[in-house]
Amino acid sequence: MMLLSVILSAVGAAAVQTAPIQTVEALAMGATPIAEEAAAEEAAAQDWKGKVTVSLSSTDGNASEKGAYADLKMAKELENGNRLSVSAFWTFRQSKAAGITQRTSSLETKYDVAINDASYYYGIATAESKLESDLDLRWSVGVGLGHTVVEKEDYKASVEIGVSHVDESYTINNADDDSYVSGRFGYDVVWDYSDKLKFENNASLLFSLDDTDDTSSRMVTAATYKMTASMLAQAGWIWEWDNTPASGSGKDDNLYTISLGWTF
């Protein structure tokens, strides 16, 4: 009887020790898919997302001309709630009779620091070159405050205000070179009209704090149609205004585009 009691006691103790281990193992196995899903979502949030579009044109005969256009827009949501975005575009046109008549390129990088769900601080740097306007380089760096005015499932609008340092240099008319502190105002609107069609409009205005006549602005409007999961067609309009252009150049420029692109 004593031997039987000892055996039963040993078996009971082993069962008590095994049960917690099995419980912990079961909880760990149940938590693994949740942890993996959270890690996947976090990794996806940190990926770059955006689009790139391109178009080419060519004519032959009496009007022999070639042209190209490309733009890039992408952003990355960071795990701390901040956001990094980059946009760029480039256009080129050359004719047999006149040579290169247009070569424009621009780059913008912006970093948003979240204050809350609707407001943020931002830092921005831009660079632009326009052969057709004799602009060798216009660059600016600035800081400011942004606020999301409206955010719905299919519509978002935000505004920004800040201050920038602007520097302009020209290829031929060096006397027009200038450098100044500028106020900055910008806005961005995105409207998902349907699952396939999206409209975008954004603009920025720089105005000298020393000379109110010295202003420049740029507005980009685009309608994007999603053809496949990753392929799109886009119609766009870029309008640029320089109130004090280089001598011999006009104040405004319009660029109309129809292009194909891809999302990523």
N, C-alpha and C positions, 0 to 999 in steps of 0.2 A: 504493500500500500504506500509505504514511504517512497519507494522508487517511482510509482505511478504519479504521485503528487509532484515530485521533482520534475518529471517529464512534462506534465501539464503546465506547470509554472513556467518552464523554459519556452514552451510553444506560445503561451499567452504573451510573454514579454517580447518575443520576436514579432508577433502580430502587431503589438502596440508600436514597436519601432518602425515596422514596415509601412503602416498606414500613413504617418506624416510624410514619409519619403514619397509615397505614391501620390499623395495630394499635391505636394510641391511640384513633382514632375508633371502632373496633369495641368496645374496652373501655368507652368512654364511653357508647355506645349500649346496651351490655349493663347498665351500672350505673344508667342512668336509671330503668328500671322499678322496680329495687330501692329507689332513693332515693325515688321517688314513693310506693311502698307504705309505706315507713317513715314518711314525712311524713304520709300519710293515717292510719296507725295512731296516731301521736303526736297528731294533731288530734282523732281520735275519743276518745282517752283523756282529753283536756282538755274534752270536752263535758259539760254537765250531764246526768245520768241520774236518772230517778226516776218518780214517779207522782203523780197528783192524783185524788181521789175526791170526789163530791158526792151528796147525797140531799136530797129535798124531801118534805114531807108537809103534808096539809091535810085538815081535817074540817069539816063543816057541819052545821047543825041544832042539837040541844040542846048539843052539845059543839063549838063553833066554835073551831078551833085551827089554827095554822100553825107549821111548823117547818122548819129547814134545818140542814144539816151539810156541812162541807167540810174536807178535810185535804190537806196537801202534804208530800211527802218527796222530797228530791233531794240528790245528792252529786256532787262533781267531783273526779276523780283528777288530781293535778297531776304535771307531768313530773319533779319532784324526789322523787317518792314520797310526798309529803304529800297530805292529803285535806281538802276543805272540804265540810261538810254543813249542810243547813238543813231543819228540819221545823216545821210549823205546823198548827194546827187551829182551827176556829171553829164554834160551834153556837148556835142561836137558837130560842126557842120563845115563842109569844105566843097567848094565848087571849082571846076576846071578853069573858069575864067578869072575868078577873084581870089582863089586860094582859100585859106582858112578864114571863114567869116564869123564863126562862133565857137567859143570854147569856154565853158563855164563849169566851175566845180565849187562845191561847198561841203562843209563838215560841221556837225554840231554834236557835242557831248554834254550830257546833263546828268547830275547826280541829285536825287531827291532824298532828303532826310525826314522821315515821318515824325510829325508832332502828335497827331491823332489820326483817326480814320479819314478825316476830310482835309486836314491842313498839313503843310510840309514846308521846310526850308529847301532851297535849291542852290546849286552852284552850276554855272554854265560856261562853256568855252566854244567859240565859233570861229570859223575861218572861211573866207570866200575869195574867189578869183574870177574875173570876167574880162576876157580878151576884148569883146565887142564894146565894152564901156571903158577901156583903158585901165581897168582896176587890176593892179598887180596883186594886191592882197589887202583885204579888210579883215582884221581879227578883233575879237572882243573876249573879255572874261568878266564875269559878273556873279552876283549873289542876289537872293531875294526870297520872297515868300509866295507860296502857291496855295490855292484853295479849290477843292472840288465843289462846285456850286450845285450840280445835279448829278446823281448817279443812280440809274435804274438798270434793269436787266438788259435793255436794248439801247440805252442812251446815256452818255456821260459828257459833262461839260466842266471845264476847269479854267481858272484865270490865274495869272501870275503878274507880280509887280516887283521891281528891283532896281538895282543900279549896276552899270557896267563901265568898264574902261574900253574905249574904241580907238583903234589905230588904223589909218588908211594910207596906202601908198599907191602911186600911179606909175605906169610904165613910161609914158612920154611926158605927160604934164606934171612934172615933179613939184611945181609950184602949188598944186592942189593937194599935196600931202597934208594930212591933218591928224591930230590926236586929241581926244577930249573925254571927259567924264559924261556919261549919258544915263538918263533914266530908261527903264525898259518896261514895256507892257506886253503881255502875250496872252493868248487863249488857245484852247484846244477842244474841239468838239468831235465826238464819234457817235454815229447813229447806225445801229444794226437794223436796217429796214426789214430784212428777212434773213433766213438761214444762208442765203447765197449772196445777197446784195448789201454792201456797206458803203456809207458815205463818211468822209473825213474832211475836216476843215480846221486849219490852224494858222496862226499868224503871230508875228512879233514886230514891235515898233521900238526903235531906238531914237531918242531925242536928246540932243546935246543940252546940258544944263547951263552952258555958257552962251550958246547961240541957238535960239529956238528955230531958226531957219534950217539948221543942220540936222535933218531927220532922215532916216531910212527905214524901210519896212519890207517885209516879205510875207506873202500869203500863199498857202498851198491847199488846193482843193482836189480831192480824188474820189472817184466812184469805182469801187472794186466789186467784180462779179466772180464768185467762186465756181469754177468749172468742174474741178475734181477735189479730192481731199487735200491736195497740195498745190494745184495749178489754178491760176487766176488770170483774168483780163482786167485791165485798168485804164480808165480815161482820166486825165489829170490836167490841171491848169495851175501854173506857177506865175504869180504876179509879183514883181519887185519894183520898188519906188525909192529913188534917191533924190531928195530935194536939192542937193548941191552936187551934181555930178561933175565929172571932169569936163574941162572945156571942150566943146564940140560934141558932147554926148547928150542924149535925151534923158529925161527924168525917169521914165518907166519902161519896163520890159515885160513882155508876156510870152510864156512858153506853153504850148498846148501839146499834150502827148497822148498816144494810144499805145499801150504796151502789154506784153505778156509777163507773168511773174510766177513766183513760187513762194509758199509760206514754209516756215520751219519753226 
